[in-house]
Amino acid sequence: MSDVGNRLDHFPTPAAMRKVIDNPADDLKVFITSRESRCDECKQDLGRHAWIRLEGAGRAVCLACADLAHLVFLPSGDAALTRRARKHARLSAVVLKWSQARKRYERQGLLVEEDALDRAEQECAADAATREARRASAAQRRAELDQEYVVRFAARVRELYPSCPKGRETKIAEHACRKYSGRVGRSGAAKALDENAIRLAVVAHIRHRETPYDDLLVGGRERGEARTEVSDRVATVLREWTR
């Protein structure tokens, strides 16, 4: 692997970063940056504390470009909930952040599919001791959303794609507009309800919900190859929803 430190100066310790990245036994990793950062793919400035994924040759990409933006964040702290969510998730990623005090990257939680988290929360709800943890997790996810913005974003999705299934516009808006960095809904263009930004959010939703894209990733396909394989299906669904 090339020297990550030369490419990503927003990480404080290149040696520590290489050690974390080079461990093949671990899951996919998402890093919370400590300095100003930029996506090497879409070229969007992500600001401080951006959530990014590192790809080949030390390229830093935002969650949207890494095709991880459809996942939801499960904070560390509830081992049973995390274990169950990971068990049900086909795709997940560990979230890491640099600790200046301890001089190491520390786990902040897990990004998992929303359906997997819902199933895990339902299982934990059967245990009286974990009910409070379920409520806290749900409250944190609600806090990530600017409800007024989500309503406007969803209305714009419905306007541009009038034939999308009922309720999908809200799902798309909620995923796109979560407050942590890396989702298309947090960009300036999306906040202005720009048509192209809305389209990117809809395409991402279709890719994950209407095609076998995630299964291809889990099966080891490269991101670009998997996108190409499902591109015709994405285009077809997009045309159907536009009518």
C-alpha positions as CSV (number, residue, x, y, z in Angstrom):
1,M,0.0,0.0,0.0
2,S,1.2,3.5,-0.8
3,D,2.0,5.9,2.0
4,V,-1.5,7.0,3.2
5,G,0.0,9.9,5.2
6,N,1.2,11.6,2.0
7,R,-2.3,11.5,0.6
8,L,-4.5,12.2,3.6
9,D,-3.0,14.9,5.8
10,H,-6.3,15.1,7.8
11,F,-5.2,11.9,9.7
12,P,-2.8,12.7,12.5
13,T,-0.7,9.5,12.5
14,P,0.0,7.8,9.1
15,A,1.7,4.8,10.8
16,A,-1.3,4.2,13.0
17,M,-3.6,4.6,10.0
18,R,-1.7,2.1,7.9
19,K,-1.8,-0.4,10.8
20,V,-5.6,0.0,11.0
21,I,-6.1,-0.2,7.3
22,D,-3.8,-3.1,6.6
23,N,-5.5,-5.5,9.0
24,P,-7.5,-7.8,6.6
25,A,-9.3,-9.6,9.5
26,D,-11.3,-6.6,10.4
27,D,-14.6,-5.3,8.9
28,L,-15.0,-2.4,6.5
29,K,-13.9,0.8,8.2
30,V,-15.2,4.3,8.1
31,F,-13.1,7.1,9.7
32,I,-14.2,10.3,11.3
33,T,-11.6,12.8,10.2
34,S,-10.0,15.3,12.6
35,R,-9.2,18.1,10.1
36,E,-10.6,19.6,7.0
37,S,-11.1,16.9,4.3
38,R,-12.3,16.5,0.7
39,C,-13.7,13.5,-1.2
40,D,-11.2,12.3,-3.9
41,E,-14.1,11.1,-6.1
42,C,-16.8,13.8,-6.1
43,K,-14.4,16.5,-5.0
44,Q,-16.8,17.8,-2.4
45,D,-15.4,19.6,0.6
46,L,-16.5,17.6,3.6
47,G,-15.3,19.9,6.4
48,R,-14.1,18.8,9.8
49,H,-15.3,15.5,11.4
50,A,-16.3,14.1,8.0
51,W,-17.1,10.4,7.7
52,I,-15.0,8.8,5.0
53,R,-13.9,5.4,3.6
54,L,-10.4,4.8,2.4
55,E,-10.0,2.9,-0.9
56,G,-7.0,1.8,-3.1
57,A,-3.9,4.0,-3.1
58,G,-5.1,5.9,0.0
59,R,-8.1,7.6,-1.8
60,A,-10.5,9.2,0.7
61,V,-14.1,9.0,-0.4
62,C,-17.3,10.2,1.3
63,L,-20.0,7.8,2.3
64,A,-22.1,8.6,-0.7
65,C,-19.3,7.8,-3.1
66,A,-18.4,4.7,-1.1
67,D,-22.0,3.5,-1.4
68,L,-22.3,3.3,2.4
69,A,-24.7,6.2,2.8
70,H,-27.7,4.0,3.0
71,L,-26.4,2.5,6.3
72,V,-27.5,3.9,9.7
73,F,-25.2,4.5,12.7
74,L,-25.4,2.4,15.8
75,P,-23.3,3.9,18.5
76,S,-21.1,1.7,20.7
77,G,-22.3,0.9,24.2
78,D,-24.8,-1.9,23.8
79,A,-23.0,-5.1,23.1
80,A,-26.2,-7.2,22.6
81,L,-27.7,-4.7,20.2
82,T,-24.5,-4.4,18.2
83,R,-24.0,-8.2,18.1
84,R,-27.6,-8.8,16.8
85,A,-27.4,-5.9,14.3
86,R,-24.2,-7.3,12.9
87,K,-25.7,-10.8,12.7
88,H,-28.6,-9.6,10.6
89,A,-26.7,-7.2,8.4
90,R,-25.4,-8.2,5.0
91,L,-23.2,-5.1,4.9
92,S,-21.7,-3.2,7.9
93,A,-18.8,-1.0,8.6
94,V,-16.9,-0.1,11.8
95,V,-16.7,3.6,12.6
96,L,-13.3,4.8,14.0
97,K,-12.1,8.1,15.4
98,W,-8.7,9.3,16.5
99,S,-8.2,9.8,20.2
100,Q,-5.7,12.5,20.9
101,A,-5.4,11.5,24.5
102,R,-4.8,7.8,23.8
103,K,-2.9,8.3,20.5
104,R,-5.0,5.6,18.7
105,Y,-8.1,5.1,16.7
106,E,-11.0,4.1,18.8
107,R,-14.3,2.5,17.8
108,Q,-17.3,4.8,17.8
109,G,-19.9,2.3,16.7
110,L,-21.2,0.5,13.6
111,L,-22.9,1.4,10.4
112,V,-25.5,-1.2,9.5
113,E,-28.5,-1.7,7.3
114,E,-31.6,-0.1,8.8
115,D,-33.6,-3.4,8.5
116,A,-30.9,-5.2,10.4
117,L,-31.0,-2.6,13.2
118,D,-34.7,-2.8,13.3
119,R,-34.6,-6.6,13.7
120,A,-31.9,-6.3,16.4
121,E,-33.9,-3.7,18.3
122,Q,-37.0,-5.9,18.2
123,E,-35.1,-8.8,19.6
124,C,-33.6,-6.7,22.3
125,A,-37.0,-5.2,23.1
126,A,-38.0,-8.6,24.5
127,D,-35.5,-8.1,27.3
128,A,-36.6,-5.6,29.9
129,A,-33.0,-4.6,30.6
130,T,-32.4,-3.4,27.0
131,R,-35.6,-1.4,26.5
132,E,-34.0,1.8,27.6
133,A,-31.1,1.3,25.3
134,R,-33.6,0.8,22.4
135,R,-35.3,4.0,23.2
136,A,-32.0,5.9,23.4
137,S,-30.9,4.5,20.1
138,A,-34.1,5.5,18.4
139,A,-33.9,9.0,19.9
140,Q,-30.4,9.5,18.6
141,R,-31.5,8.5,15.1
142,R,-34.4,10.9,15.3
143,A,-32.1,13.6,16.5
144,E,-29.9,13.1,13.4
145,L,-32.8,14.3,11.2
146,D,-33.9,17.9,10.5
147,Q,-37.6,17.1,10.2
148,E,-38.6,20.2,8.3
149,Y,-35.8,19.7,5.8
150,V,-36.7,16.0,5.4
151,V,-40.3,17.0,4.6
152,R,-39.2,19.5,1.9
153,F,-36.7,17.0,0.5
154,A,-39.3,14.2,0.3
155,A,-41.8,16.5,-1.4
156,R,-39.2,17.4,-4.0
157,V,-38.5,13.6,-4.6
158,R,-42.2,13.0,-5.1
159,E,-42.4,16.0,-7.5
160,L,-39.6,14.8,-9.7
161,Y,-40.4,11.1,-9.4
162,P,-44.2,10.9,-9.1
163,S,-44.4,7.1,-9.7
164,C,-42.1,6.0,-7.0
165,P,-43.8,3.7,-4.5
166,K,-45.7,5.3,-1.7
167,G,-43.6,6.2,1.3
168,R,-40.3,5.8,-0.6
169,E,-39.8,9.6,-0.9
170,T,-39.6,9.8,2.9
171,K,-37.2,6.9,3.2
172,I,-35.0,8.5,0.6
173,A,-35.1,11.9,2.3
174,E,-34.3,10.4,5.7
175,H,-31.3,8.5,4.5
176,A,-30.0,11.4,2.4
177,C,-30.4,14.1,5.0
178,R,-28.9,12.5,8.1
179,K,-26.6,15.0,9.8
180,Y,-23.3,13.2,9.8
181,S,-21.1,13.9,6.8
182,G,-21.0,12.0,3.5
183,R,-24.6,11.9,2.3
184,V,-25.8,13.8,-0.7
185,G,-28.6,15.5,1.3
186,R,-26.1,17.4,3.3
187,S,-24.6,19.2,0.3
188,G,-25.4,22.8,-0.5
189,A,-27.0,21.7,-3.8
190,A,-29.3,19.3,-2.0
191,K,-30.3,21.9,0.6
192,A,-31.4,24.1,-2.3
193,L,-33.4,21.0,-3.5
194,D,-31.3,21.0,-6.8
195,E,-32.7,18.5,-9.3
196,N,-29.4,16.7,-9.8
197,A,-28.7,16.3,-6.1
198,I,-32.2,14.8,-5.6
199,R,-31.5,12.5,-8.5
200,L,-28.3,11.2,-6.9
201,A,-30.2,10.4,-3.7
202,V,-32.9,8.6,-5.6
203,V,-30.3,6.6,-7.7
204,A,-28.5,5.6,-4.5
205,H,-31.8,4.3,-3.0
206,I,-32.7,2.4,-6.1
207,R,-29.2,0.8,-6.3
208,H,-29.5,-0.5,-2.8
209,R,-33.2,-1.4,-2.7
210,E,-34.1,-2.4,-6.2
211,T,-31.0,-4.2,-7.4
212,P,-28.6,-7.0,-6.2
213,Y,-25.9,-4.4,-5.7
214,D,-25.3,-5.0,-2.0
215,D,-25.1,-8.8,-2.6
216,L,-22.5,-8.2,-5.3
217,L,-20.4,-6.1,-2.8
218,V,-20.7,-8.8,-0.1
219,G,-19.7,-11.4,-2.7
220,G,-16.4,-9.5,-3.3
221,R,-17.1,-7.5,-6.4
222,E,-15.3,-4.2,-6.8
223,R,-17.6,-1.1,-6.4
224,G,-17.2,0.1,-10.0
225,E,-17.8,-3.4,-11.4
226,A,-20.9,-3.8,-9.3
227,R,-22.3,-0.4,-10.3
228,T,-21.8,-1.2,-13.9
229,E,-23.6,-4.6,-13.5
230,V,-26.7,-3.0,-12.0
231,S,-26.7,0.2,-14.1
232,D,-29.3,-0.9,-16.6
233,R,-31.7,-1.9,-13.8
234,V,-31.2,1.4,-12.0
235,A,-31.9,3.3,-15.3
236,T,-35.1,1.2,-15.9
237,V,-36.5,1.9,-12.4
238,L,-35.6,5.6,-12.6
239,R,-37.6,5.9,-15.9
240,E,-40.5,4.0,-14.3
241,W,-40.5,6.4,-11.3
242,T,-40.3,9.5,-13.5
243,R,-43.4,8.6,-15.4
